Amino acid sequence: MDRSLALELARVTEAAALACGRWVGRGDKIAADEAATGAMRQALGLMDIEGTVVIGEGEMDEAPMLYIGERLGSGRGPAVDIAVDPLEGTSLCAKGKSGAIATIALAPAGGFLHAPDMYMEKLIVGPAGHGCIDIDAPVGDNLRRLARAKQCQLGDLTVVLLDRPRHEAIISAIRQCGARILLISDGDVAPAVATGIIGSGVDLVIGTGGAPEGVLAAAAIKCLGGDMQARLVFTTDEERQRAPQMGISDLTRVYGVEDLAGGDVFFAATGVTSGALLKGVRYFAGGAETDTLVMRSKSRTLRFIRSLHTFEHKPGF
């Protein structure tokens, strides 16, 4: 795929961030998500791609825009899978908390796992930990191997996971090893990306979160040269019955990065509220400033883009 797609994706996530950034701290996560979704869909429609949404806002009867199976783009470019989360961290945005982002990934058609909207067990590290992790091994074993690979002490490692009751056993195991813990309320894609950014302070992401977010995380991890293992978590008979319809036959399979995001992958994220990875949208008279990260797996180039937007030339903002 053409490398110019990277800049086009930056425009897409910037549009989503600018649209929902007006809703930061206003307590309405639905309105914020709708604003981001509408702006992202409009921007995607202008791209020269033949795109199909495989990770989106839900099924067609649940989501009016960016629904799974929706076709987007001019139809004049490459056939691609699209994975989106127009506003990752809707509650973070609504409450004015740090770490909300607008994010998107592209892969050649068939490149992304068509993950059902359910839970996924995840274990994620950056490039230094590639080949060191085993989702079936005890937490302590993974941490000790990672510490050896990074040539540091266990106490130097920082592990990020969602602050949920289901993670109590994992939290206890991490504390027994002496590693540091950062509990987050929402949004595990940004911390996953941070594992591959030098100086981010995040070494490992672990725990159970959304499967669609897992595919987006895998796209980023592939671009960074990191490592990830994941397994779908089925909580109801309905989910088990639905899996074959999504092409999933082995319900216990452990997925690697290539299984989740194959081929030449592009990833972009723009900050909505400021976090460790990206600054949020900053508005000024007649415009705004955004911070965006764009990556491509083929070149493993990371670009941090600081953009100044003049609303006079951006109708609708």
C-alpha positions in Angstrom: 0.0 0.0 0.0 1.1 3.6 -0.6 2.9 5.2 2.2 0.9 8.4 1.7 -2.0 6.6 3.5 -0.2 7.4 6.7 -0.8 11.1 6.4 -4.4 10.5 5.2 -5.0 8.5 8.4 -3.6 11.4 10.5 -6.2 13.7 8.9 -8.9 11.1 9.8 -8.0 10.9 13.5 -7.5 14.6 13.7 -11.0 15.3 12.4 -12.4 12.9 15.0 -10.4 14.5 17.9 -11.4 18.0 16.9 -15.0 17.1 16.7 -15.3 15.3 20.1 -12.8 17.6 21.8 -15.5 20.1 22.3 -17.3 17.6 24.6 -14.4 17.1 27.0 -15.6 17.2 30.6 -19.2 17.9 29.7 -20.5 14.6 31.1 -22.0 13.3 27.8 -20.0 10.4 26.5 -22.7 9.5 23.9 -22.6 12.9 22.3 -18.8 12.9 22.3 -18.7 9.5 20.6 -21.3 10.5 18.1 -19.3 13.7 17.2 -16.1 11.7 16.8 -17.8 8.9 14.7 -19.5 11.4 12.3 -16.3 13.3 11.7 -14.2 10.1 11.2 -16.7 8.6 8.8 -16.8 11.8 6.7 -13.0 12.0 6.5 -12.7 8.3 5.6 -15.2 8.8 2.8 -12.7 11.2 1.1 -9.9 8.7 1.1 -8.9 6.8 -2.1 -9.5 3.4 -0.7 -11.9 0.5 -1.1 -12.4 0.0 2.6 -14.5 -2.3 4.8 -15.0 -1.7 8.5 -14.2 -4.9 10.4 -13.7 -3.3 13.8 -16.2 -0.5 14.3 -19.0 0.9 16.4 -21.0 -2.3 16.3 -23.4 -4.2 14.0 -25.4 -2.4 11.4 -28.6 -2.5 13.5 -26.7 -1.1 16.5 -24.6 1.7 14.9 -25.7 4.1 12.1 -22.1 4.9 11.2 -18.8 3.0 11.1 -20.7 -0.2 11.6 -19.1 -3.6 10.9 -19.3 -4.3 7.2 -19.8 -0.7 6.1 -18.0 0.2 2.9 -16.0 3.5 2.9 -13.7 5.4 0.6 -13.8 6.5 -3.0 -13.4 2.9 -4.3 -10.5 4.0 -6.4 -7.7 2.7 -4.1 -6.5 -0.5 -2.5 -8.9 -2.9 -0.8 -8.4 -2.6 2.9 -9.7 -3.6 6.3 -10.5 -0.7 8.6 -10.4 -0.9 12.4 -11.6 2.1 14.2 -12.3 3.5 17.7 -13.3 7.1 17.0 -13.1 7.9 20.7 -11.2 5.4 22.8 -12.0 6.3 26.3 -15.5 7.8 26.0 -15.8 8.1 29.8 -12.4 9.7 30.0 -13.5 12.4 27.6 -16.8 12.9 29.3 -15.2 13.3 32.7 -12.2 15.4 31.4 -9.7 12.7 32.5 -6.4 12.0 30.7 -5.7 9.4 28.0 -8.7 9.6 25.6 -7.7 9.2 21.9 -9.1 8.9 18.5 -7.6 5.9 16.7 -7.7 4.0 13.4 -5.7 1.2 11.7 -5.7 -0.1 8.1 -4.5 -3.5 6.8 -4.8 -5.2 3.4 -8.2 -6.9 2.9 -8.4 -9.9 5.3 -5.6 -8.6 7.4 -7.5 -8.0 10.7 -9.1 -10.6 12.9 -12.8 -10.0 12.7 -13.1 -9.9 16.5 -16.5 -10.1 18.0 -17.6 -7.4 20.4 -16.6 -9.4 23.5 -13.7 -9.7 26.0 -10.1 -10.6 25.2 -7.3 -11.6 27.5 -4.2 -9.7 26.5 -0.5 -9.7 27.2 1.5 -6.9 25.5 5.1 -5.7 25.5 7.3 -3.5 23.4 10.3 -4.5 21.2 12.6 -5.2 24.0 10.3 -7.9 25.3 9.7 -9.6 21.9 9.7 -13.4 22.3 9.7 -13.2 26.1 6.0 -13.5 26.9 3.7 -16.5 27.3 0.0 -15.9 28.1 -0.3 -19.3 29.7 2.7 -18.7 32.1 2.4 -17.2 35.6 2.5 -13.4 35.7 5.8 -13.6 37.7 7.5 -15.7 35.0 6.6 -13.1 32.4 7.8 -10.2 34.5 11.1 -11.9 35.3 11.8 -12.7 31.6 10.9 -9.2 30.7 13.2 -7.7 33.3 16.1 -9.9 32.0 15.4 -8.8 28.5 15.4 -5.1 29.5 18.4 -5.6 31.8 16.6 -4.0 34.7 15.2 -4.9 38.1 11.7 -6.2 38.7 11.0 -3.1 40.7 11.8 -0.9 37.6 9.0 -2.4 35.6 5.6 -0.7 35.3 2.6 -2.8 34.5 -0.6 -1.3 33.2 -4.0 -2.9 33.6 -7.7 -1.9 33.9 -8.9 -1.3 37.4 -11.5 -4.1 37.5 -12.4 -6.7 40.2 -11.6 -9.5 37.7 -7.9 -8.5 37.9 -7.5 -8.8 41.6 -5.4 -12.0 41.3 -3.2 -10.5 38.7 -2.6 -7.4 40.7 -1.7 -9.5 43.8 0.8 -11.5 41.7 2.4 -8.4 40.3 2.8 -6.9 43.8 4.4 -10.1 45.1 7.0 -9.8 42.4 7.8 -6.2 43.3 6.9 -4.6 40.0 5.1 -1.3 39.8 1.4 -1.0 38.8 -0.6 1.6 37.1 -4.3 1.0 37.2 -6.4 2.7 34.6 -10.2 3.3 34.5 -10.7 3.0 30.7 -8.9 2.8 27.4 -6.2 0.2 27.1 -5.1 0.9 23.5 -3.0 4.0 24.4 -1.0 2.1 27.1 -0.4 -0.8 24.7 1.1 1.7 22.2 3.2 3.2 25.1 4.9 -0.1 25.7 6.8 0.5 22.4 7.7 4.1 23.0 11.0 4.7 24.7 10.6 6.7 27.9 6.9 6.2 28.1 7.2 4.5 31.5 5.0 1.6 30.4 6.6 -1.9 30.2 3.8 -4.3 30.0 0.0 -4.3 29.6 -1.9 -7.3 30.9 -5.5 -8.3 31.6 -8.9 -8.7 30.0 -10.4 -5.9 28.0 -12.4 -5.5 24.8 -11.5 -7.7 21.8 -12.0 -4.9 19.2 -9.5 -2.8 21.2 -7.2 -5.8 21.1 -7.0 -5.7 17.3 -6.2 -2.0 17.3 -3.5 -2.6 19.9 -2.1 -5.4 17.8 -1.9 -3.1 14.8 0.1 -0.6 16.8 2.3 -3.2 18.3 3.2 -4.6 14.9 4.2 -1.2 13.7 6.4 -0.8 16.8 8.0 -4.3 16.6 6.6 -5.3 19.9 4.9 -8.6 20.9 1.4 -9.5 21.9 -0.5 -12.7 22.8 -4.3 -12.7 23.2 -7.2 -15.1 23.7 -10.9 -14.5 23.4 -12.9 -14.8 26.6 -16.4 -16.2 26.1 -18.9 -15.3 28.9 -22.2 -16.5 27.4 -23.5 -19.3 25.1 -24.6 -16.6 22.7 -21.0 -15.5 22.3 -19.8 -19.0 21.7 -22.5 -19.6 19.0 -21.7 -16.3 17.3 -17.9 -16.9 17.0 -18.1 -19.3 14.0 -20.1 -16.6 12.1 -17.0 -14.4 12.6 -14.7 -17.1 11.2 -13.5 -18.3 14.6 -13.5 -22.1 15.0 -11.0 -22.6 17.8 -12.4 -20.9 20.9 -9.3 -21.5 22.9 -6.7 -20.3 20.4 -3.9 -18.0 21.4 -3.5 -15.2 18.9 -0.2 -13.6 18.1 0.4 -10.2 16.5 0.3 -11.5 12.9 -2.9 -13.4 13.6 -4.6 -10.2 14.8 -3.1 -7.8 12.3 -1.5 -9.2 9.2 0.2 -7.6 6.2 1.3 -4.0 5.7 -0.4 -2.2 8.6 -0.9 1.5 9.2 -1.9 3.0 12.6 -2.8 6.5 13.7 -4.0 8.1 16.9 -4.7 11.7 17.9 -5.0 12.8 21.5 -8.4 14.1 22.7 -7.4 14.6 26.3 -3.7 14.8 27.3 -2.0 11.6 28.5 1.4 10.0 28.7 1.4 9.3 24.9 -0.2 12.4 23.3 -1.4 15.8 24.3 -5.1 16.5 23.9 -6.8 19.0 21.6 -5.9 22.6 22.5 -8.3 25.3 21.2 -7.5 28.9 20.5 -9.3 31.8 18.8 -10.3 30.5 15.4 -8.5 27.2 15.6 -6.9 24.3 17.5 -3.7 22.4 17.9 -3.5 18.6 17.9 -0.9 15.9 18.5 -0.9 12.7 16.4 1.1 9.6 16.2 1.3 7.8 12.8 3.1 4.4 12.2 3.6 1.9 9.4 4.6 -1.7 10.0 6.6 -2.0 6.8 9.0 0.8 7.7 8.5 0.8 11.5 8.7 4.6 11.3 7.0 6.6 14.0 5.9 10.1 13.3 4.7 12.5 15.9 2.7 15.3 14.2 1.9 18.6 15.8 -0.8 20.3 13.7 -2.3 23.8 13.8 -5.9 23.9 12.4 -7.6 27.1 11.2 -11.3 26.7 11.5 -12.0 29.3 8.8 -10.8 26.6 6.3 -12.4 23.7 8.1 -16.2 24.0 7.7 -18.1 22.4 10.6 -15.4 23.0 13.3 
